[in-house]
Amino acid sequence: MKSYSVEDLDWWQRPQPTPEELRLSGGLLVEDWPHARQVERLSVQLFEATQPLHQLDGKSLRLLERAAFLHNTGMMIESRRHHKHSFRLIKETKLPDFTDEERHEIACIARYHRRALPSNDHEEYAVLSRKARKRVSAMAALLRIADALDYSHDSRVLQLAAEPAFCDDASWTIGLEIRPLSDLDAELEHAYEKADLFEKVFKRKLRLHIKDSPASEK
């Protein structure tokens, strides 16, 4: 969808959407545009960091990107059940470059970014094909973690990537580069809480490791 470089992170300070962002959102609004951009960015990096686990293609990444960007659109209606409102709003809004079926998957991914896990007891999930249910579960697992890693809504995580030496059949380790002097306690706590779907889908424990900054390595 779009790329954000570590060297140029001024986008996270822009409180208003760009015309292109409004086009891609189908006119839907979110309560915090910098948070939406950061969660989208981290979701893309998580997709790449877990490629050996999900083995999904570019189509799945496109669905994840749009779901991550719009996951909190339901906050414009209500906070407590905003994930359900996000599902409905995305489902009912024409998004450029996506079919109705793809938009339903995007809505489901956004719906499961918090609270309950995907379940066949949920009509919106049950109507999906088996392949689509698998894809939605995997992408929602990544979105839950990306959202948690921006819990403070101030883009403390600069980059993340898998650490292959610490990835095996039992666990998957993600290394985090963070802003200097940042406190990531709240983000880590919530990421581990929301790793439930990740561990269910990928059958591995999630491990998060804060990497030393270049300055501290000298």
C-alpha positions in Angstrom: 0.0 0.0 0.0 2.6 2.4 1.1 6.1 2.5 2.7 7.4 4.5 5.6 11.2 4.8 6.1 12.8 5.0 9.5 14.7 8.0 8.3 11.5 9.9 7.6 8.9 9.4 10.3 7.2 12.8 10.1 4.1 11.0 9.0 3.3 9.9 12.5 3.0 13.5 13.6 0.4 14.4 10.9 -3.0 14.4 12.6 -5.0 14.7 9.4 -5.5 12.2 6.6 -4.1 12.9 3.1 -6.4 12.9 0.1 -4.9 9.5 -0.9 -5.6 8.1 2.5 -9.2 9.2 2.3 -9.5 7.6 -1.1 -8.1 4.3 0.1 -10.4 4.4 3.2 -13.5 4.9 1.0 -14.1 8.0 3.0 -14.1 6.2 6.4 -12.5 8.1 9.2 -10.4 6.9 12.2 -9.9 8.7 15.5 -6.1 8.7 15.3 -4.5 8.7 11.9 -0.9 8.5 13.1 -1.8 5.3 15.0 -3.5 3.9 11.9 -0.4 4.5 9.9 1.9 3.0 12.5 -0.3 -0.2 13.0 -0.3 -0.6 9.2 3.4 -0.3 9.0 4.0 -2.7 11.9 1.5 -5.2 10.4 3.5 -5.2 7.1 6.7 -5.9 8.9 5.1 -8.6 11.0 3.8 -10.2 7.8 7.4 -10.3 6.4 8.8 -11.5 9.8 6.4 -14.4 9.9 6.4 -15.4 6.2 7.8 -18.9 6.9 4.9 -19.5 9.2 1.9 -18.3 7.2 3.3 -18.7 3.6 0.7 -16.3 2.3 1.0 -14.1 -0.8 0.7 -10.5 -1.8 -3.1 -10.6 -1.9 -3.2 -11.5 1.8 -0.8 -8.6 2.6 -3.1 -6.2 0.8 -6.0 -7.3 2.9 -3.9 -7.0 6.1 -2.7 -3.5 5.1 -6.2 -2.1 4.6 -7.6 -3.8 7.7 -4.7 -2.5 9.8 -5.3 1.1 8.5 -9.0 0.9 9.2 -9.1 -1.3 12.3 -10.2 1.6 14.6 -12.7 3.2 12.3 -15.4 2.0 14.7 -14.1 4.3 17.3 -15.9 7.1 15.6 -19.1 5.4 16.8 -18.3 3.9 20.2 -15.2 2.8 22.1 -16.3 -0.3 23.9 -17.5 -2.3 20.9 -15.5 -0.5 18.2 -14.1 -3.7 16.7 -17.7 -4.7 15.8 -18.5 -1.3 14.5 -15.3 -1.4 12.4 -16.5 -4.7 10.8 -19.9 -3.2 9.9 -18.5 0.1 8.5 -15.8 -1.6 6.4 -18.4 -4.2 5.2 -20.7 -1.4 4.1 -18.2 0.9 2.5 -16.8 0.5 -1.0 -13.1 0.3 -0.9 -11.1 1.0 -4.1 -9.3 -2.0 -5.6 -11.2 -4.6 -3.6 -14.1 -6.9 -4.4 -17.0 -7.4 -2.1 -15.6 -10.7 -1.0 -12.2 -9.2 -0.3 -13.8 -6.3 1.6 -15.6 -8.9 3.8 -12.3 -10.4 4.7 -10.8 -7.0 5.5 -13.8 -6.3 7.7 -13.3 -9.6 9.5 -9.6 -9.0 10.0 -10.4 -5.6 11.6 -13.2 -7.1 13.7 -10.7 -9.6 15.3 -8.0 -7.1 16.2 -9.2 -7.2 19.8 -11.4 -9.2 22.2 -12.9 -12.5 20.9 -10.9 -14.8 18.6 -12.3 -15.9 15.3 -15.0 -18.5 15.8 -17.4 -20.5 13.6 -20.1 -19.3 16.1 -19.7 -15.9 14.5 -21.8 -15.6 11.4 -19.4 -13.2 9.7 -16.6 -15.7 10.1 -18.5 -18.8 9.4 -19.7 -17.7 6.0 -16.1 -17.5 4.7 -14.5 -20.4 2.8 -12.1 -22.6 4.7 -9.2 -20.9 2.9 -10.5 -17.5 3.7 -11.0 -18.4 7.4 -7.4 -19.5 7.6 -6.2 -16.3 5.9 -8.4 -14.1 8.1 -7.2 -15.8 11.3 -3.5 -15.5 10.4 -3.8 -11.8 9.4 -5.9 -10.9 12.5 -3.2 -12.6 14.6 -0.6 -10.2 13.2 -2.9 -7.2 13.5 -3.6 -7.9 17.2 0.1 -7.7 17.9 0.8 -4.7 15.7 -2.0 -2.8 17.4 -0.6 -3.7 20.9 2.9 -2.6 19.9 1.5 0.9 19.4 -0.5 0.9 22.7 0.7 4.3 23.6 -0.2 5.7 20.2 3.2 7.4 19.8 5.1 5.1 17.5 7.7 3.9 19.9 8.6 0.9 17.7 10.8 1.9 14.8 11.3 -1.4 13.1 10.8 -5.1 13.8 12.0 -8.3 12.2 12.3 -12.0 12.9 15.5 -13.2 14.7 16.1 -16.5 12.8 18.5 -17.8 15.3 15.7 -17.8 17.9 12.9 -19.1 15.7 12.1 -22.8 15.8 9.2 -25.2 16.1 8.4 -24.0 19.7 8.8 -20.3 19.5 9.1 -17.3 17.2 11.2 -14.4 18.2 10.7 -10.8 16.9 13.4 -8.2 17.5 12.2 -4.7 18.1 14.1 -1.4 17.4 12.6 1.4 19.4 13.0 5.1 19.8 15.8 6.1 22.1 14.8 6.2 25.8 11.4 4.8 25.1 9.6 2.8 27.7 8.0 -0.2 26.0 6.5 -2.0 29.1 2.9 -1.3 28.3 3.4 -2.3 24.6 5.0 -5.6 25.6 2.4 -6.4 28.2 -0.4 -5.9 25.7 1.4 -7.7 22.9 1.8 -10.8 25.0 -1.8 -10.6 26.0 -2.9 -10.3 22.4 -0.6 -13.1 21.2 -3.3 -15.6 22.0 -4.4 -15.9 18.4 -0.8 -15.9 17.1 0.0 -18.9 19.3 -3.2 -20.7 18.3 -2.7 -20.2 14.6 1.0 -20.7 14.3 1.5 -23.2 17.2 4.4 -21.3 18.6 5.0 -19.0 21.5 5.7 -15.4 20.6 8.9 -13.9 22.0 9.6 -10.2 21.7 13.1 -8.9 22.1 14.2 -5.2 22.3 17.4 -4.8 20.4 20.2 -2.7 21.6 20.4 0.7 19.9 23.5 1.5 17.9 24.5 4.1 20.4 24.4 1.6 23.3 26.5 -0.9 21.4 29.5 1.4 21.2 
